[in-house]
């Protein structure tokens, strides 16, 4: 590994401090903290507070009424999305583990959301997504298996209305995305997704430096 110079160490330190400050800037309530604790106990990594705040902001900006989420987890990202959505909006969330969805359901209730605000579908995302309506969604958030990310993108483009948003979590892969050494297949798929989204004439995109990297794109 190349030795950092003094100036580079300062820049790197400043960025890490700034990212930590951005996460600390977000006020999370008891329901979110409870959901984070359940995720930690299950060995899952939740979206960072900064990523959650970005999702909330994007959902609000899109005035989202229908959102699809790949990867329910224990409900951390879902709470942020629901806070940003319209009061009559419905979150459709997919996860292969029903036990996780049970935690999420409890977390949503604790956050004050009525039961009809979320539709929980257990199952593998690529089995469930084809059953969802074409052009019926304002935002799709993908936090599932990174090896399936290109398939998620194809399904998202079908699901989204024109002007709708697709977002992918984990694009930095803990720094491995830009690491020139040999990487596992999931990192190679992340790189391929980034290239595909950046070069797509159907999308306007940005890679946001929040959490572990949030790739966002608007369907033209």
C-alpha positions as CSV (number, residue, x, y, z in Angstrom):
1,X,0.0,0.0,0.0
2,X,1.3,3.5,-0.9
3,X,2.4,5.6,2.0
4,X,0.2,8.7,2.5
5,X,1.9,12.1,2.5
6,X,1.2,14.6,5.3
7,X,-1.3,16.6,3.2
8,X,-3.1,13.4,2.1
9,X,-3.4,12.2,5.7
10,X,-4.9,15.6,6.7
11,X,-7.4,15.3,3.8
12,X,-8.3,11.7,4.6
13,X,-8.7,12.6,8.3
14,X,-10.9,15.6,7.4
15,X,-13.1,13.5,5.2
16,X,-13.6,10.8,7.9
17,X,-14.4,13.4,10.5
18,X,-16.9,15.1,8.1
19,X,-18.6,11.8,7.3
20,X,-18.9,11.1,11.1
21,X,-20.3,14.6,11.6
22,X,-22.8,14.0,8.8
23,X,-24.0,10.8,10.5
24,X,-24.2,12.5,13.9
25,X,-26.2,15.4,12.4
26,X,-29.2,13.0,11.9
27,X,-31.5,12.7,14.9
28,X,-32.9,9.1,15.1
29,X,-35.7,8.2,17.4
30,X,-36.3,5.2,19.7
31,X,-37.9,3.1,16.9
32,X,-34.9,3.5,14.7
33,X,-32.5,2.7,17.5
34,X,-34.5,-0.4,18.4
35,X,-34.4,-1.5,14.7
36,X,-30.6,-0.9,14.6
37,X,-30.1,-3.0,17.7
38,X,-32.1,-5.9,16.3
39,X,-30.0,-5.7,13.1
40,X,-26.8,-5.7,15.1
41,X,-28.0,-8.8,17.0
42,X,-28.8,-10.6,13.8
43,X,-25.4,-9.7,12.3
44,X,-26.9,-7.4,9.7
45,X,-25.5,-4.0,8.7
46,X,-28.1,-1.3,8.5
47,X,-27.9,1.8,6.4
48,X,-26.0,4.6,8.1
49,X,-27.9,7.6,9.6
50,X,-26.6,9.7,6.8
51,X,-27.8,7.3,4.2
52,X,-31.2,7.0,5.9
53,X,-31.5,10.8,5.9
54,X,-30.6,10.9,2.2
55,X,-33.3,8.3,1.4
56,X,-35.9,10.3,3.4
57,X,-35.0,13.4,1.5
58,X,-35.2,11.7,-1.9
59,X,-38.5,10.2,-1.1
60,X,-39.8,13.6,0.0
61,X,-38.4,15.3,-3.0
62,X,-40.1,12.7,-5.3
63,X,-43.4,13.2,-3.3
64,X,-43.3,9.4,-3.3
65,X,-46.5,7.5,-2.9
66,X,-45.3,4.0,-4.0
67,X,-41.8,2.8,-3.0
68,X,-40.3,-0.6,-3.5
69,X,-37.5,-1.8,-1.2
70,X,-35.2,-4.8,-1.9
71,X,-33.9,-5.9,1.5
72,X,-36.2,-5.2,4.4
73,X,-33.7,-6.0,7.1
74,X,-35.1,-5.0,10.4
75,X,-36.7,-1.8,9.1
76,X,-34.1,0.9,9.5
77,X,-34.2,2.1,5.9
78,X,-37.9,1.5,5.7
79,X,-38.6,3.9,8.5
80,X,-36.6,6.6,6.8
81,X,-38.3,6.0,3.5
82,X,-41.8,6.1,5.1
83,X,-41.0,9.3,6.9
84,X,-40.1,10.9,3.5
85,X,-43.1,9.5,1.6
86,X,-46.6,11.0,1.3
87,X,-48.9,10.3,4.3
88,X,-50.9,8.0,2.1
89,X,-47.9,6.3,0.6
90,X,-47.2,2.6,0.7
91,X,-43.8,0.9,1.0
92,X,-43.6,-2.5,-0.6
93,X,-40.6,-4.3,1.0
94,X,-39.1,-7.6,0.0
95,X,-36.8,-9.9,2.0
96,X,-36.0,-13.6,1.9
97,X,-36.2,-13.8,5.7
98,X,-39.7,-13.5,7.3
99,X,-38.2,-13.2,10.8
100,X,-36.4,-10.0,9.8
101,X,-39.7,-8.6,8.4
102,X,-41.4,-9.4,11.7
103,X,-38.9,-7.1,13.4
104,X,-39.4,-4.4,10.7
105,X,-43.2,-4.6,11.1
106,X,-42.8,-4.0,14.9
107,X,-40.3,-1.1,14.2
108,X,-42.7,0.5,11.8
109,X,-45.5,0.3,14.3
110,X,-43.3,1.8,17.1
111,X,-42.4,4.6,14.7
112,X,-46.1,5.5,14.4
113,X,-47.0,4.1,11.0
114,X,-50.3,2.4,10.4
115,X,-50.2,-1.2,9.3
116,X,-51.5,-0.4,5.8
117,X,-48.5,1.9,5.1
118,X,-46.2,-1.2,4.4
119,X,-46.7,-4.3,2.3
120,X,-44.3,-7.1,3.4
121,X,-43.5,-9.7,0.8
122,X,-41.2,-12.6,1.8
123,X,-39.1,-14.1,-0.9
124,X,-36.1,-13.8,-3.2
125,X,-36.2,-10.4,-4.8
126,X,-35.8,-11.7,-8.4
127,X,-38.8,-14.0,-7.9
128,X,-41.0,-11.2,-6.4
129,X,-40.1,-8.1,-8.5
130,X,-41.5,-9.5,-11.8
131,X,-44.9,-9.6,-10.1
132,X,-45.0,-5.9,-9.3
133,X,-46.7,-3.4,-11.6
134,X,-44.9,-1.8,-14.6
135,X,-44.4,2.0,-14.0
136,X,-46.1,1.8,-10.7
137,X,-43.3,3.1,-8.4
138,X,-41.8,6.5,-7.6
139,X,-38.6,5.1,-6.0
140,X,-36.9,1.8,-5.8
141,X,-34.3,1.2,-3.1
142,X,-31.9,-1.7,-3.6
143,X,-30.0,-3.2,-0.6
144,X,-29.9,-6.9,-1.5
145,X,-27.4,-9.3,-2.9
146,X,-24.8,-7.2,-4.8
147,X,-24.2,-10.1,-7.3
148,X,-27.8,-9.5,-8.5
149,X,-27.5,-5.7,-8.7
150,X,-27.7,-5.6,-12.5
151,X,-30.9,-7.6,-12.5
152,X,-32.3,-5.3,-9.8
153,X,-31.5,-2.4,-12.1
154,X,-33.3,-4.0,-15.0
155,X,-36.4,-4.6,-12.9
156,X,-36.2,-1.1,-11.4
157,X,-36.3,0.5,-14.8
158,X,-39.5,-1.5,-15.5
159,X,-41.1,-0.6,-12.2
160,X,-40.3,3.1,-12.2
161,X,-42.5,5.8,-13.7
162,X,-40.6,8.4,-15.8
163,X,-38.9,10.7,-13.4
164,X,-38.7,8.0,-10.7
165,X,-35.6,7.2,-8.7
166,X,-33.5,4.1,-8.2
167,X,-31.0,3.9,-5.4
168,X,-28.3,1.3,-4.6
169,X,-26.6,1.0,-1.2
170,X,-23.1,-0.3,-0.5
171,X,-21.3,1.1,-3.6
172,X,-18.0,1.7,-1.9
173,X,-17.9,-2.0,-0.6
174,X,-15.8,-0.9,2.3
175,X,-13.2,0.7,0.0
176,X,-12.8,-2.4,-2.2
177,X,-14.6,-0.8,-5.2
178,X,-11.5,1.4,-5.9
179,X,-8.9,-1.2,-4.7
180,X,-6.8,-2.3,-7.6
181,X,-6.0,-5.7,-6.0
182,X,-8.0,-8.8,-6.9
183,X,-11.6,-8.6,-5.6
184,X,-14.5,-11.0,-5.2
185,X,-17.4,-11.3,-7.6
186,X,-19.7,-9.1,-5.6
187,X,-17.2,-6.2,-5.9
188,X,-16.8,-6.8,-9.6
189,X,-20.6,-6.6,-10.0
190,X,-20.7,-3.3,-8.1
191,X,-18.1,-1.9,-10.5
192,X,-20.2,-3.2,-13.5
193,X,-23.3,-1.6,-12.1
194,X,-21.6,1.7,-11.6
195,X,-20.4,1.7,-15.2
196,X,-23.8,0.7,-16.5
197,X,-25.7,3.4,-14.6
198,X,-23.1,6.1,-15.5
199,X,-23.2,5.2,-19.2
200,X,-27.0,4.7,-19.5
201,X,-28.8,7.3,-21.7
202,X,-32.0,6.4,-19.8
203,X,-30.6,7.7,-16.5
204,X,-29.2,10.8,-14.8
205,X,-27.1,9.6,-11.9
206,X,-24.9,10.6,-9.0
207,X,-22.8,8.6,-6.5
208,X,-23.4,10.1,-3.0
209,X,-20.6,9.8,-0.4
210,X,-22.9,8.8,2.5
211,X,-22.5,5.6,4.5
212,X,-21.0,3.0,2.3
213,X,-21.9,4.8,-0.9
214,X,-25.4,5.5,-2.3
215,X,-25.8,5.4,-6.1
216,X,-28.9,7.3,-7.2
217,X,-30.3,7.7,-10.7
218,X,-33.4,9.3,-12.1
219,X,-35.2,7.5,-15.0
220,X,-35.5,10.0,-17.9
